[in-house]
Amino acid sequence: MQHINQDNVEMLRNLPHKVDISLNDWCMAFYNAKIFPLPEEEYELFGEVAKTTIELLPEYPYKGRVNEFGNHMENVLIAGIKKVLGADSVNLGTGYPDVYFEYNGKHYYPESKVGQDLSKEPDGFRMFYTSAPAEKTIKTKNIQDGHHILFHFEHAMPKGSKVGALSGNFKVSDLNGFRYKTENIQQGSAKHIYNEHNKVVTENMKYDK
């Protein structure tokens, strides 16, 4: 289990800014919840969830801007989780985490993102953030000890297109121990996810585009 830095936890509770924290610290500070490492025996399972989610996209067609495609994929991911795991997911509303499901008596919080060319060197563009939740949000989301997982899908939408399409490439990351920066909001980039955190647990990367 990732070590919880109590100094970071107290810092988050007092809302300072521009410091390095972990998602574990954030969950402990606002929800008193622990993040556990994703067991290796589940890596392949969540790879199947990602593949199935991609296959299901035609059943949930998207028409809109590419920068809003990730929001749409959240619902497709929920369908993929249902098909592979038989688990019903709950949409928790705006703010991290967005989705929750229970599987084999454990709690899971999947996050869906859509990006361009996952084979390239990660850049510093923001792709992940958290913020201090309101008391109502804390009660509504009611985050429990569990696993936090990032599903990152590669889109295949030509510039200017408004028809959702995926290349088939994806990355699934265990967010246990993920470190990022807190300012007025806490945010992490692809560089934080893939260079510094670097816990991709399964992926499917085809380059014959």
C-alpha positions in Angstrom: 0.0 0.0 0.0 1.2 3.5 -0.9 2.5 5.4 2.2 0.3 8.3 3.1 2.3 11.4 3.8 0.5 13.0 6.8 2.2 16.4 6.1 0.6 16.4 2.6 -2.8 15.4 4.1 -2.7 18.3 6.6 -1.5 20.6 3.9 -4.5 19.7 1.7 -6.9 20.3 4.6 -5.5 23.8 4.9 -5.6 24.4 1.1 -2.1 25.7 0.3 -1.0 25.7 -3.3 1.8 24.9 -5.7 3.1 21.8 -3.9 3.6 18.2 -4.9 1.0 15.8 -3.5 -0.4 12.3 -4.3 -3.9 11.3 -5.1 -3.6 9.1 -2.0 -3.1 12.3 0.1 -6.1 13.9 -1.5 -8.4 11.0 -0.8 -7.2 10.8 2.8 -7.5 14.5 3.3 -11.1 14.9 2.1 -12.6 11.5 2.3 -10.5 9.7 4.9 -10.2 6.9 2.3 -7.2 4.8 1.3 -6.1 4.0 -2.2 -4.9 0.4 -2.6 -2.5 -0.9 -5.4 -4.3 -2.7 -8.2 -3.5 -6.4 -7.9 -1.4 -7.7 -10.8 -3.9 -10.5 -11.4 -6.4 -7.9 -12.4 -4.3 -6.1 -15.0 -5.5 -8.4 -17.9 -9.0 -8.1 -16.7 -9.1 -4.4 -17.0 -7.3 -4.6 -20.3 -10.4 -6.6 -21.4 -12.6 -3.8 -20.0 -10.7 -1.3 -22.2 -10.9 -3.4 -25.3 -14.6 -4.1 -24.8 -15.3 -0.4 -24.2 -13.7 0.4 -27.6 -15.8 -2.3 -29.3 -18.9 -0.8 -27.8 -18.4 2.7 -29.1 -20.6 2.1 -32.3 -23.5 1.4 -30.0 -23.0 4.8 -28.3 -22.1 7.0 -31.3 -20.6 10.4 -30.5 -21.1 13.6 -32.5 -19.3 16.6 -31.0 -15.9 18.2 -30.3 -12.9 16.1 -29.7 -12.1 17.8 -26.4 -15.5 16.6 -25.0 -15.1 13.1 -26.3 -13.7 11.9 -23.0 -16.9 12.8 -21.2 -18.9 10.7 -23.7 -16.5 7.8 -23.2 -17.3 7.7 -19.5 -20.7 6.2 -20.4 -19.2 3.8 -22.8 -16.8 2.7 -20.2 -19.7 2.1 -17.8 -21.2 -0.2 -20.4 -17.8 -2.0 -20.9 -17.5 -2.6 -17.1 -21.0 -4.0 -17.1 -20.3 -6.4 -20.0 -17.0 -7.7 -18.8 -17.4 -7.6 -15.0 -21.2 -7.7 -14.7 -20.9 -4.8 -12.3 -23.3 -1.8 -12.3 -21.5 1.6 -12.1 -22.8 4.7 -10.5 -22.2 8.2 -11.9 -21.1 10.3 -9.0 -21.4 13.6 -10.7 -19.0 16.5 -11.5 -15.5 16.3 -10.0 -13.1 13.5 -9.4 -14.0 10.7 -9.1 -16.8 10.6 -11.6 -17.7 6.9 -11.6 -17.9 4.1 -8.9 -18.5 0.4 -9.0 -18.1 -2.5 -6.7 -16.6 -5.8 -7.8 -15.9 -8.9 -5.7 -16.6 -6.9 -2.6 -14.0 -4.2 -3.5 -14.5 -0.5 -4.4 -13.3 0.8 -7.8 -13.1 4.4 -9.2 -12.5 4.4 -12.9 -11.5 7.6 -14.8 -12.0 7.9 -18.6 -9.8 10.1 -20.8 -9.4 10.5 -24.6 -6.1 11.7 -26.1 -4.3 11.9 -29.4 -1.4 9.6 -30.4 -0.6 7.8 -27.1 2.7 6.6 -28.6 4.2 10.1 -28.6 6.2 11.6 -25.7 3.8 12.8 -23.0 3.5 16.6 -22.8 2.7 19.0 -20.0 -0.9 19.7 -21.0 -3.3 19.2 -18.1 -5.3 15.9 -18.3 -6.1 15.3 -14.7 -7.2 17.4 -11.8 -8.9 17.4 -8.4 -10.3 20.2 -6.3 -11.4 20.6 -2.7 -14.9 19.2 -2.6 -17.9 20.8 -0.9 -19.4 19.2 2.1 -22.4 18.1 0.0 -20.1 16.5 -2.6 -18.2 14.6 0.1 -21.4 13.1 1.4 -22.7 12.4 -2.1 -19.6 10.7 -3.4 -18.8 8.9 -0.1 -15.5 7.6 -1.4 -14.4 4.3 0.3 -11.0 2.6 0.5 -10.4 1.1 -2.9 -8.7 1.1 -6.3 -8.5 4.1 -8.6 -7.9 3.4 -12.3 -7.3 5.6 -15.4 -8.5 4.4 -18.8 -6.8 6.5 -21.5 -8.2 5.9 -25.1 -6.6 7.2 -28.3 -9.0 9.0 -30.7 -9.0 8.7 -34.4 -10.8 11.9 -35.3 -9.3 13.9 -38.1 -8.9 17.6 -37.4 -12.3 19.3 -37.7 -14.3 16.1 -37.4 -17.2 15.9 -35.1 -17.8 12.1 -35.4 -16.3 10.2 -32.5 -13.8 7.5 -33.5 -11.1 5.5 -31.6 -7.9 4.0 -33.0 -8.0 0.9 -30.8 -4.9 2.1 -28.8 -5.3 2.5 -25.0 -3.5 2.7 -21.7 -4.8 1.6 -18.3 -3.0 3.0 -15.3 -3.1 2.2 -11.6 -3.4 5.6 -9.9 -2.2 4.4 -6.5 0.7 6.8 -5.6 0.1 9.1 -8.5 1.8 12.4 -7.7 0.8 15.8 -9.2 0.7 19.5 -8.4 -1.8 21.3 -6.3 -2.5 25.0 -7.0 -5.9 26.5 -6.7 -6.9 23.1 -8.2 -4.7 20.0 -8.2 -3.8 18.9 -11.7 -1.6 16.3 -13.5 -0.5 16.1 -17.1 0.3 13.1 -19.3 4.0 13.6 -18.4 3.0 13.1 -14.7 1.0 10.0 -15.5 3.4 8.3 -17.9 6.9 9.6 -17.2 6.9 10.2 -13.4 4.1 7.9 -12.1 4.6 5.3 -14.9 2.3 2.5 -13.7 0.6 1.4 -17.0 -0.7 -2.0 -16.1 -1.9 -3.1 -19.5 -2.1 -1.5 -23.0 -2.8 -2.2 -26.6 -0.8 0.0 -28.9 -1.2 -0.5 -32.7 0.9 1.8 -34.9 -0.3 0.7 -38.4 -2.4 3.9 -38.8 
